[in-house]
Amino acid sequence: MASQAFVVPTVRVARASDRARWNGYLSTHPAASVYHRWEWGEVFEASYATPYLPLMAMRDGRVSGVLPLVKLSGPITATQLVSMPYFGHGGALADDLESYRALLSAAEALRVETRARRVELRHAHALDPALTAAMPARDDKVLLRLALPESEEALLKQLGAKNRADIRRPEKEGMTAVVGGRALVPEFHAAYTAVMRDLGSPCHSARVFAEAAEVMHDRAFVVVVRYEGHPVGGGFVVGMGDTAEIPCAGSLHALSRLRGNMLLYWTVIRECIRRGYKTFSFGRSSADSGTFAFKKNWGAEPTPLAYHYLLGRGETLPTLRGDNPKVAKVVSAWQHLPLAVANQVGPRVVRWLP
């Protein structure tokens, strides 16, 4: 009888009944992140009606790899399968080369079946070059992570005098920060949507965050920064294992002189330390951006993100990037929308944008 290592893996689209096995597998894989969790597919289906097509590799009755895929198909973008949309990373996880190959082969077959133009795999971990040598890729983004000390006092000490002063200033100016759960989502969303409009980017619906806070339970928390009785900044945080991630955050640019963003991130990171996390992920950035500099200022270290693609015949890599002149015009127009309009239209647009 062949040893287990040489049993060919089989791949199928996972079902709701596989949820426990799927999430259980994540607890064993060193590159797994909270964005690989089964719950996100349910959140997106409930909020945006985007089909969730999670691929699961099996060998001898056990899970040997997973690939969460979401199908995006709208009037303004090409049909595509993404792992994972809306986040900086996701991608395939597997125990061995054979399971990785089986997942990629199944993803290509699914692309053909769904008539998608491409599959986008967002990897935060290195894959064997034997897998990726022939795959088109982008490497213009990095992930910034901060190793957390044992206490907030230790973090303050390593941040330095200027950063400590910037953390204290917002509170001296009358800003406050609160930590909570789903009950804080409306305030967080009010600040978040204003920030996104000012950035020229469509916002997610409040339902996405409310659903995520509900299904993630104690893995999620919300921070809201208030000034003169109004929410002016906020962050949504999710965690798994020893790592916490912040997929969405921001504070109003009009109040940047008060350093509200420093209070926001200080409150977030302090809460992560209190909850026992060892690493805080600031998310993705372009290496030459202002957000990159802000995250580096906290001591975060960059690691490369590799986006790998399975492309249909004649297809090219996506071009919806900030340096695209057409995109720049759309961004400028969005920044001038009334906030109420941006909040109404934003979720209808962002659901199709990976």
C-alpha positions as CSV (number, residue, x, y, z in Angstrom):
1,M,0.0,0.0,0.0
2,A,1.3,3.5,-0.9
3,S,2.3,5.7,2.0
4,Q,0.1,8.6,2.9
5,A,2.6,11.1,1.4
6,F,1.9,9.7,-2.1
7,V,-1.8,9.4,-2.0
8,V,-3.1,11.9,-4.6
9,P,-5.2,14.6,-2.8
10,T,-8.8,15.2,-4.0
11,V,-10.4,18.6,-4.0
12,R,-14.0,19.7,-3.7
13,V,-16.0,22.7,-2.9
14,A,-16.6,22.6,0.9
15,R,-20.0,22.7,2.4
16,A,-21.4,24.3,5.5
17,S,-21.0,21.0,7.3
18,D,-17.2,21.3,6.7
19,R,-16.9,24.5,8.7
20,A,-15.5,22.9,11.9
21,R,-13.0,20.8,10.0
22,W,-12.0,23.9,7.9
23,N,-11.3,26.1,10.8
24,G,-9.7,23.2,12.7
25,Y,-7.2,22.9,9.9
26,L,-6.3,26.6,10.2
27,S,-5.2,26.0,13.8
28,T,-2.5,23.6,12.5
29,H,-1.1,25.6,9.6
30,P,1.6,28.2,10.5
31,A,0.7,30.6,7.6
32,A,-3.1,30.6,8.4
33,S,-4.6,34.0,9.2
34,V,-8.0,35.2,10.4
35,Y,-8.9,36.0,6.8
36,H,-8.9,32.3,6.0
37,R,-11.6,31.6,8.4
38,W,-14.8,30.1,7.1
39,E,-17.0,32.8,8.6
40,W,-15.9,35.5,6.2
41,G,-17.5,33.7,3.3
42,E,-20.8,33.6,5.2
43,V,-20.4,37.3,6.1
44,F,-19.9,38.3,2.4
45,E,-22.8,36.1,1.2
46,A,-25.1,37.6,3.8
47,S,-24.1,41.2,3.2
48,Y,-23.4,41.2,-0.6
49,A,-24.8,38.0,-2.0
50,T,-21.3,37.2,-3.4
51,P,-21.0,33.4,-3.9
52,Y,-18.6,31.6,-1.6
53,L,-16.7,28.8,-3.2
54,P,-14.2,27.4,-0.7
55,L,-12.0,24.6,-2.0
56,M,-10.8,21.9,0.4
57,A,-8.1,19.3,-0.4
58,M,-8.5,15.9,1.2
59,R,-6.1,13.0,1.6
60,D,-7.0,9.8,3.4
61,G,-10.0,11.4,5.0
62,R,-8.2,14.4,6.4
63,V,-7.9,18.0,5.3
64,S,-4.6,18.7,3.6
65,G,-5.2,22.2,2.2
66,V,-7.8,25.0,1.9
67,L,-8.4,27.8,-0.6
68,P,-11.2,30.3,0.3
69,L,-12.6,31.8,-2.9
70,V,-15.2,34.5,-3.4
71,K,-16.8,35.1,-6.8
72,L,-17.1,38.8,-7.8
73,S,-19.1,39.5,-10.9
74,G,-20.6,43.0,-11.4
75,P,-21.3,45.7,-14.0
76,I,-18.0,47.6,-13.5
77,T,-15.4,44.8,-13.1
78,A,-14.6,41.5,-14.8
79,T,-15.9,38.3,-13.3
80,Q,-13.1,37.0,-11.0
81,L,-12.4,34.6,-8.1
82,V,-10.5,36.2,-5.3
83,S,-8.8,34.9,-2.1
84,M,-9.6,36.9,-0.2
85,P,-11.4,40.0,-1.5
86,Y,-11.5,43.3,0.6
87,F,-8.4,42.1,2.6
88,G,-4.7,42.3,2.0
89,H,-4.1,38.6,2.0
90,G,-5.6,35.2,2.0
91,G,-4.6,32.7,-0.6
92,A,-4.0,28.9,-0.6
93,L,-2.8,26.9,2.4
94,A,-1.6,23.3,2.1
95,D,0.5,20.7,3.8
96,D,2.6,19.8,0.8
97,L,3.4,20.5,-2.8
98,E,0.8,17.9,-4.1
99,S,-2.0,19.5,-2.1
100,Y,-1.1,23.0,-3.3
101,R,-1.0,21.7,-6.9
102,A,-4.4,20.1,-6.5
103,L,-5.9,23.3,-5.1
104,L,-4.5,25.4,-7.9
105,S,-5.7,22.9,-10.5
106,A,-9.2,22.9,-8.9
107,A,-9.2,26.7,-8.9
108,E,-8.4,26.9,-12.6
109,A,-11.2,24.4,-13.3
110,L,-13.6,26.5,-11.2
111,R,-12.5,29.6,-13.1
112,V,-13.5,27.9,-16.4
113,E,-16.7,26.6,-14.9
114,T,-17.8,30.1,-13.6
115,R,-16.5,31.9,-16.7
116,A,-14.2,34.1,-14.6
117,R,-11.5,35.9,-16.3
118,R,-9.0,35.3,-13.5
119,V,-8.3,33.9,-10.1
120,E,-6.4,36.2,-7.7
121,L,-4.5,34.5,-4.9
122,R,-3.2,36.9,-2.2
123,H,-0.4,35.2,-0.4
124,A,1.4,36.6,2.7
125,H,3.6,33.5,2.8
126,A,6.2,32.2,0.3
127,L,5.2,29.4,-2.0
128,D,7.5,26.9,-3.6
129,P,8.9,28.3,-6.8
130,A,7.9,25.1,-8.5
131,L,4.3,26.2,-8.0
132,T,4.6,29.9,-9.0
133,A,7.3,30.0,-11.6
134,A,4.8,30.1,-14.5
135,M,2.1,32.2,-12.7
136,P,1.8,35.9,-13.4
137,A,2.3,37.9,-10.2
138,R,2.3,41.3,-8.5
139,D,4.6,42.2,-5.7
140,D,3.9,46.0,-5.2
141,K,2.4,45.6,-1.7
142,V,3.9,44.8,1.7
143,L,2.3,43.6,4.9
144,L,3.4,45.5,8.1
145,R,3.5,43.6,11.4
146,L,4.4,44.8,14.9
147,A,5.8,42.3,17.4
148,L,4.0,43.2,20.7
149,P,5.8,43.4,24.0
150,E,4.4,42.0,27.2
151,S,3.0,45.3,28.5
152,E,1.8,48.7,27.2
153,E,4.4,50.3,29.4
154,A,7.1,48.4,27.4
155,L,5.5,49.5,24.2
156,L,5.5,53.2,25.3
157,K,9.1,52.9,26.2
158,Q,10.2,51.6,22.8
159,L,8.0,54.1,20.9
160,G,10.1,57.1,22.0
161,A,9.4,60.5,23.3
162,K,7.8,62.1,20.2
163,N,5.4,59.2,19.7
164,R,4.4,59.3,23.4
165,A,3.7,63.0,23.1
166,D,1.5,62.3,20.0
167,I,-0.4,59.6,21.8
168,R,-1.1,61.9,24.8
169,R,-2.1,65.0,22.7
170,P,-5.5,63.9,21.5
171,E,-6.7,63.2,25.0
172,K,-5.4,66.6,26.1
173,E,-7.5,68.1,23.3
174,G,-10.6,66.4,24.6
175,M,-10.6,63.2,22.5
176,T,-11.6,59.9,24.0
177,A,-11.5,56.3,22.9
178,V,-13.7,53.4,23.7
179,V,-13.5,49.7,23.1
180,G,-16.5,47.4,22.5
181,G,-18.2,45.0,20.3
182,R,-21.2,45.0,17.9
183,A,-22.9,47.8,19.8
184,L,-20.2,50.2,18.7
185,V,-20.5,49.3,15.0
186,P,-22.9,52.2,14.1
187,E,-20.5,54.8,15.6
188,F,-17.5,53.1,14.0
189,H,-19.3,53.0,10.6
190,A,-20.2,56.7,10.8
191,A,-16.6,57.7,11.2
192,Y,-15.3,55.1,8.7
193,T,-17.6,56.1,5.9
194,A,-16.6,59.8,6.2
195,V,-12.9,58.8,6.1
196,M,-13.4,56.6,3.1
197,R,-15.3,59.4,1.2
198,D,-12.5,61.8,1.9
199,L,-10.0,59.2,0.5
200,G,-12.1,58.8,-2.6
201,S,-12.9,55.2,-1.9
202,P,-16.3,53.5,-1.6
203,C,-17.2,52.2,1.9
204,H,-18.4,48.8,3.1
205,S,-21.9,48.5,4.5
206,A,-22.5,48.6,8.2
207,R,-23.9,45.1,7.8
208,V,-20.5,43.6,7.0
209,F,-19.1,44.8,10.3
210,A,-22.1,43.9,12.3
211,E,-22.2,40.4,10.8
212,A,-18.5,39.9,11.3
213,A,-18.7,41.1,14.9
214,E,-21.5,38.6,15.5
215,V,-19.9,35.5,14.0
216,M,-16.4,36.2,15.2
217,H,-17.6,36.7,18.8
218,D,-14.6,37.3,21.1
219,R,-12.2,37.3,18.1
220,A,-13.4,40.8,17.1
221,F,-13.5,44.2,18.8
222,V,-14.3,47.7,17.8
223,V,-12.5,51.0,18.8
224,V,-14.2,54.4,18.4
225,V,-12.5,57.8,18.9
226,R,-14.9,60.6,19.9
227,Y,-14.5,64.3,19.9
228,E,-17.1,66.8,21.1
229,G,-19.6,64.0,21.3
230,H,-19.1,62.7,17.8
231,P,-17.3,59.7,16.4
232,V,-14.2,61.0,14.4
233,G,-12.3,57.8,14.0
234,G,-12.5,54.0,14.5
235,G,-11.1,50.6,13.8
236,F,-12.4,47.1,13.4
237,V,-10.1,44.4,14.7
238,V,-10.1,40.6,14.3
239,G,-7.7,38.0,15.6
240,M,-6.7,34.4,15.4
241,G,-4.1,32.6,17.4
242,D,-1.5,35.0,18.5
243,T,-2.1,37.6,15.8
244,A,-4.6,40.5,15.6
245,E,-5.4,42.2,12.3
246,I,-7.1,45.5,11.5
247,P,-8.8,45.3,8.1
248,C,-10.5,48.7,8.3
249,A,-9.6,51.9,10.3
250,G,-9.1,55.6,10.0
251,S,-9.7,59.0,11.5
252,L,-11.0,62.3,10.0
253,H,-8.3,64.1,8.0
254,A,-9.8,67.5,9.0
255,L,-8.8,66.8,12.6
256,S,-5.4,65.4,11.8
257,R,-3.7,68.2,13.7
258,L,-5.1,66.7,16.9
259,R,-3.4,63.3,16.2
260,G,-6.6,61.3,16.5
261,N,-5.1,58.5,14.5
262,M,-2.4,58.1,17.2
263,L,-5.0,57.7,19.9
264,L,-6.9,55.2,17.7
265,Y,-4.0,52.9,17.1
266,W,-2.6,53.3,20.6
267,T,-6.0,52.1,21.9
268,V,-6.2,49.3,19.4
269,I,-2.6,48.0,20.1
270,R,-3.0,48.4,23.9
271,E,-6.2,46.3,23.7
272,C,-4.3,43.7,21.7
273,I,-1.6,43.5,24.3
274,R,-4.3,43.1,27.0
275,R,-5.9,40.3,25.1
276,G,-2.6,38.4,24.9
277,Y,-1.8,38.8,21.2
278,K,1.9,38.6,20.3
279,T,1.7,40.3,16.9
280,F,-0.4,43.1,15.5
281,S,-0.8,43.4,11.7
282,F,-1.4,46.9,10.4
283,G,-2.4,45.5,7.0
284,R,-1.0,46.1,3.5
285,S,0.6,49.2,2.1
286,S,2.6,50.4,-0.9
287,A,6.2,50.8,0.2
288,D,6.3,54.5,-0.8
289,S,3.0,55.5,0.7
290,G,2.1,57.7,3.6
291,T,0.4,54.9,5.4
292,F,3.6,52.8,5.1
293,A,5.5,55.6,6.9
294,F,2.8,55.8,9.6
295,K,2.9,52.1,10.3
296,K,6.7,52.0,10.3
297,N,6.7,54.8,12.8
298,W,5.1,52.3,15.3
299,G,8.0,49.9,14.7
300,A,6.2,47.6,12.3
301,E,8.3,45.5,10.0
302,P,7.4,45.0,6.3
303,T,7.1,41.6,4.7
304,P,6.3,41.1,0.9
305,L,2.9,40.2,-0.3
306,A,2.7,38.1,-3.5
307,Y,-0.4,38.2,-5.6
308,H,-0.5,35.2,-7.9
309,Y,-2.9,34.9,-10.9
310,L,-4.6,32.2,-12.9
311,L,-5.6,34.0,-16.1
312,G,-8.0,33.1,-18.9
313,R,-6.7,33.2,-22.5
314,G,-5.7,36.7,-23.5
315,E,-6.3,38.2,-20.0
316,T,-3.8,40.5,-18.3
317,L,-3.2,41.5,-14.7
318,P,-5.8,43.9,-13.2
319,T,-5.2,47.6,-13.6
320,L,-7.4,49.1,-11.0
321,R,-4.5,50.8,-9.2
322,G,-4.0,54.3,-7.7
323,D,-1.5,55.2,-10.4
324,N,-4.0,54.5,-13.2
325,P,-5.1,58.0,-14.5
326,K,-8.7,56.7,-15.0
327,V,-8.8,55.5,-11.4
328,A,-7.4,58.9,-10.2
329,K,-10.3,60.7,-11.9
330,V,-12.9,58.4,-10.2
331,V,-11.2,59.0,-6.9
332,S,-11.3,62.7,-7.3
333,A,-15.0,62.6,-8.3
334,W,-15.9,60.4,-5.3
335,Q,-14.2,62.8,-2.9
336,H,-16.7,65.5,-4.0
337,L,-19.8,63.4,-3.4
338,P,-22.1,64.5,-0.6
339,L,-21.5,62.1,2.3
340,A,-25.1,60.8,2.3
341,V,-24.7,59.9,-1.4
342,A,-21.4,58.2,-0.9
343,N,-22.7,56.2,2.0
344,Q,-25.7,55.0,0.0
345,V,-23.8,54.2,-3.2
346,G,-20.6,53.0,-1.7
347,P,-21.6,49.5,-0.6
348,R,-23.2,48.9,-4.0
349,V,-19.9,49.6,-5.7
350,V,-17.4,48.2,-3.2
351,R,-19.0,44.7,-3.3
352,W,-17.5,44.3,-6.8
353,L,-14.1,45.7,-6.0
354,P,-11.6,43.1,-4.7
